[in-house]
Amino acid sequence: MTSDTAALTRGSLLYVEDDPDIAAMTIEVLSDAYEVDHATDGEQGLALALRRRYDVMVVDRRLPGMDGVAFIRAVRTAHITTPILMLTALGTVDDRVSGLDGGANDYLVKPFDYDELLARLRALRRAFRADAERRRLGEWMFAPQSQALYDPSGFRIALTATESALLELLTDSPDHVFSRDEILAAVFAPGDTKSSVDTYVHYVRRKSEPDIIETVRARGYRAGSPA
């Protein structure tokens, strides 16, 4: 593995390209960082995408039969959220827009530099991982790694370590009602009391809104679904 790809572990990649010369060169480069499955048309690519989970996909815009945009739409219709980079020889705004509107996450115009292709794929995987780690609370979003809440407009609200740990516990099992004793043992330091649980629930609600954490009478708390 090269130093350029050391930041991310070796991943799986679906590459859909019908030009044999371009495909051969690109696969050679991609294989340094990825286990590559190659499809020569959209139908074959879709069959692979439906059968196996990939970390990222690279898809040519112009393919025989099912073209790249149709392929991506079919993948998204199947609720496959894998990040997709579209390769296109057409650099017009309309072409780029149609690809992105079809469900592509990024595009690269041919001819392209292989270092840029690898960099864009790394960026897509980082962004996808970050998104996957976010947890939805109704119309709100909780990001445990960055200890932040995002309101429905996207405004970022910083949380303390304890506030974040409380929400992380609740969102780990969103249907479970956590007693104060459970929360106390999982989140707080020895010697803290049950009143600390109520205090931090209040802090989180005050920073966001009351429904972010639901009170279940006589039982405890669970993750809410605020509008």
C-alpha positions in Angstrom: 0.0 0.0 0.0 1.4 3.4 -0.9 1.9 6.2 1.6 -0.9 8.2 -0.1 -3.5 5.5 0.9 -2.2 4.6 4.3 -4.7 6.9 6.0 -7.5 4.6 5.0 -7.5 0.8 5.2 -7.7 -1.1 1.9 -11.3 -1.1 0.7 -13.5 -2.7 -1.9 -14.4 -0.8 -5.1 -16.7 -1.3 -8.0 -15.4 0.1 -11.2 -17.8 0.4 -14.2 -16.0 1.3 -17.4 -16.4 -0.1 -21.0 -13.1 1.2 -22.5 -10.6 -1.6 -22.1 -7.5 0.5 -22.3 -8.7 3.1 -19.8 -10.0 0.3 -17.6 -6.6 -1.6 -17.6 -4.6 1.5 -16.6 -7.1 2.6 -14.0 -7.5 -0.8 -12.4 -3.7 -1.0 -12.1 -3.7 2.2 -10.1 -6.7 1.5 -8.0 -5.5 -1.9 -7.1 -2.8 -0.4 -4.9 -5.5 0.9 -2.5 -8.6 -1.2 -3.3 -9.8 -4.7 -4.1 -11.4 -3.9 -7.5 -14.4 -5.5 -9.2 -14.7 -4.4 -12.8 -17.8 -4.3 -14.8 -17.9 -3.4 -18.5 -21.5 -2.2 -18.7 -24.2 -0.8 -16.5 -26.3 -4.0 -16.2 -23.2 -6.1 -15.1 -22.3 -3.3 -12.7 -25.8 -3.2 -11.2 -25.8 -7.0 -10.7 -22.5 -6.7 -8.7 -23.7 -3.7 -6.7 -26.9 -5.6 -5.7 -24.9 -8.7 -4.7 -22.0 -7.2 -2.7 -21.4 -4.3 -0.4 -18.6 -1.9 -1.7 -16.8 0.9 0.1 -16.9 3.1 -3.0 -17.9 3.0 -6.7 -16.3 4.6 -9.8 -18.7 4.8 -12.8 -18.2 6.0 -16.3 -20.9 8.4 -17.6 -21.1 6.9 -21.1 -21.8 3.1 -20.9 -23.4 0.8 -23.4 -27.0 -0.1 -22.6 -27.7 1.3 -19.2 -25.6 4.5 -19.0 -23.9 5.8 -15.9 -26.7 8.1 -14.7 -29.3 5.3 -15.1 -27.0 2.9 -13.2 -26.6 5.3 -10.3 -30.3 5.9 -10.1 -30.9 2.2 -10.0 -28.4 1.8 -7.2 -30.0 4.6 -5.2 -33.5 3.1 -5.9 -32.2 -0.1 -4.2 -31.3 2.0 -1.1 -27.6 1.5 -1.6 -25.9 4.5 -0.1 -22.3 3.7 -1.1 -20.5 6.8 -2.3 -20.2 7.0 -6.0 -17.7 9.0 -8.2 -18.8 9.5 -11.8 -16.2 9.8 -14.6 -17.3 11.9 -17.6 -15.8 13.1 -20.8 -18.5 15.8 -20.9 -17.6 18.7 -18.7 -20.7 20.8 -19.3 -22.6 22.1 -16.3 -25.8 20.2 -17.4 -23.9 17.0 -17.6 -22.4 17.4 -14.1 -25.7 18.4 -12.7 -27.5 15.4 -14.2 -24.9 13.1 -12.7 -25.2 14.7 -9.2 -28.9 14.8 -9.3 -29.0 11.2 -10.3 -27.3 10.3 -7.1 -23.5 10.6 -7.7 -21.5 12.1 -4.8 -18.7 13.6 -7.0 -17.5 13.7 -10.6 -14.2 13.8 -12.4 -13.8 15.0 -16.0 -11.7 12.9 -18.4 -8.8 12.9 -18.9 -8.0 13.0 -15.2 -5.0 12.7 -13.0 -4.8 9.4 -11.0 -3.5 11.2 -7.9 -6.6 13.4 -8.0 -8.9 10.3 -8.5 -7.4 8.6 -5.4 -7.6 11.8 -3.4 -11.3 12.3 -4.3 -12.0 8.6 -3.4 -10.3 9.1 0.0 -12.4 12.2 0.6 -15.6 10.4 -0.3 -14.9 7.6 2.1 -14.0 9.9 4.9 -17.2 11.9 4.4 -19.3 8.7 4.2 -17.8 7.4 7.4 -18.5 10.6 9.2 -22.1 10.7 8.0 -22.6 7.1 9.0 -21.5 7.8 12.5 -24.1 10.6 12.9 -27.3 9.6 14.7 -30.7 11.1 13.9 -33.0 12.3 16.6 -36.1 13.3 14.8 -35.2 16.3 12.7 -32.0 16.8 14.7 -28.6 15.1 14.2 -26.1 14.0 16.8 -22.4 13.6 16.0 -20.7 11.7 18.8 -17.2 12.0 17.5 -17.4 15.8 17.3 -19.6 16.1 20.5 -22.1 18.2 18.7 -25.8 18.5 17.9 -27.2 19.9 14.7 -30.6 21.5 14.6 -33.0 21.0 11.6 -31.4 24.1 9.9 -27.9 22.6 10.3 -26.8 24.9 13.1 -24.1 23.3 15.2 -24.5 23.1 19.0 -21.4 22.1 21.0 -21.8 19.6 23.8 -19.7 18.9 26.8 -18.1 15.4 27.1 -20.7 14.3 29.7 -23.6 15.7 27.6 -22.3 13.8 24.6 -21.8 10.6 26.5 -25.4 10.8 27.8 -26.8 11.2 24.2 -24.4 8.5 22.9 -25.8 6.0 25.5 -29.4 6.9 24.7 -28.9 6.7 20.9 -27.0 3.4 21.1 -30.3 1.8 21.9 -33.0 4.3 20.9 -35.9 2.1 21.9 -34.6 1.2 25.3 -35.7 3.1 28.4 -32.7 3.7 30.5 -33.2 4.0 34.3 -31.3 6.6 36.2 -29.2 3.8 37.7 -28.2 2.6 34.3 -27.3 6.1 33.1 -25.4 6.8 36.3 -23.3 3.7 36.0 -22.5 4.2 32.3 -21.9 7.9 32.0 -21.0 9.4 35.4 -18.1 9.1 37.8 -18.3 7.0 41.0 -19.7 9.1 43.8 -22.1 11.0 41.5 -25.8 10.8 42.4 -29.0 10.3 40.4 -29.6 14.0 40.6 -26.6 14.4 38.2 -28.5 12.4 35.6 -31.5 14.8 35.8 -29.2 17.8 35.8 -27.5 16.8 32.5 -30.7 15.8 30.9 -31.8 19.4 31.7 -28.5 20.8 30.2 -29.0 18.9 26.9 -32.6 19.9 26.7 -31.8 23.5 27.4 -29.2 23.6 24.6 -31.6 22.0 22.1 -35.2 21.4 22.9 -37.2 19.4 25.5 -38.2 16.5 23.2 -34.5 15.6 22.4 -34.7 13.3 25.5 -38.0 11.7 26.4 -39.0 11.1 30.0 -40.8 7.8 30.6 -42.7 8.2 33.8 -41.5 6.1 36.7 -38.9 4.4 34.5 -36.3 6.8 33.2 -35.2 8.3 29.9 -34.8 7.4 26.2 -33.8 9.1 23.0 -36.5 11.4 21.7 -37.8 12.3 18.3 -38.0 16.1 18.2 -39.5 18.0 15.2 
